[in-house]
Amino acid sequence: MTLIIPDIKINKYWLSYFIVKLFYMFFAILVYSKITTLGDTDRYINGNLSHSAFAMISNSTSLMDMLGGMSSLIFGTVLSNVPFLILSFYGVYYSVSRLKLTKKQLFLVLFLLSFPSFSIWTSIVSKEAMGVFFMGVILGYLIDLMDDKNRKIKFIEYLAIYLLLIFKPQYFIAIFSLWSFIKISFLLNLQANGKSILFLFHVVVVVVAFYYFREMINDLSFIMPAHFSLSSGSTRENTIWVNDYDVFYNAPYGMFIGFFGPTLSEVLQKPIQGIAFIESIIILSFFSFFLIRIVLKVINTSKINVFLIAMLLMSLFWLLFVHYPFGVLNPGSAIRYRENFYGFLVVFLFYLYTRYIQSNSV
């Protein structure tokens, strides 16, 4: 009897990406942890398993205590990070695998998702690893929705939405805005003018909501500085929320610096932040390239794909706006917390860019 061994094909790009994440997992544990703290990773690995069932399903920290503690009991202290590495890897794969990419394009996307900051924080026991997982799965669903229009939601996507609501509920408004825009556009079979009206309606709703809740948002902004200690070394003095409604007036700068992270002067004072600074320069360069190519196509064709532009603007605005209060006062927090949605932005922007460049419709 002949034993037939199946021909298993392994994609070298994905294998290399997994090895990169594995390398950064060990780097984080053996090297990076000696330079700075790895957030709450130690706490999760030595997790409190006595939380109530309700706490574990409704509170992200309690859930991480349980998952990290169980992983440590099963795999040991070091290898307890592997399940979280796999979760973040799968989140990236779930979304990227839906793109129609050449080998060169796949290499570029995975290169952008292999930077040290992103790889370190998403390859260990961390909320960021969970964030990459559920944001990647949700993005995969949104991409399928844009391509297939009426695909039914799967169990793993329900799970991702649940995790989103307990880990990063502030991101929900971004996801809901994108989902509702896609659904309404397809349900009503809207053309360019209809999509333009729908987008303007979204803008009006946002403005009205901001005005209606202005006092509450303003009060919350003054609470944020209390969560950042000036004695931590990297925390900036609060000069952004000084007067009433600064949270709105200073939002453009706050959204930029909250995503970018350390400034040049901060890098000169603390050279270790230079890695994140260089990463941000490269990221913005690629994003700028994509946006410039889109603008050039609009100029050359005199046509605007309203649907894709609306999706681009909504995703950028909402994710950066809800992120900036958590990152504007501390460059370390800015870099760490952006990893939750950085993968989502990279893949989604690349998807919209390739769709736009290939599109002839408006």
Secondary structure, 3 states (H helix, E strand, C coil): CCCCCCCCCCCHHHHHHHHHHHHHHHHHHHHHHHHCCCCCHHHHHCCCCCCCHHHHHHCHHHHHHHHHHHHHHHHCCCHHHHHHHHHHHHHHHHHHCCCCCCHHHHHHHHHHCCCHHHHHHCCCCCHHHHHHHHHHHHHHHHHHHHHHCCCCCCHHHHHHHHHHHHHCHHHHHHHHHHHHHHHHHHHCCCCHHHHHHHHHHHHHHHHHHHHHCHHHHHHHHHHHHHHCCHHHCCCCCCCCCCCCCHHHHCHHHHHHHHHHCCCHHHHHHCHHHHHHHHHHHHHHHHHHHHHHHHHHHHHHHCCCCHHHHHHHHHHHHHHHHHHHHHHCCCHHHHHHHHHHHHHHHHHHHHHHHHHHHHCCCC
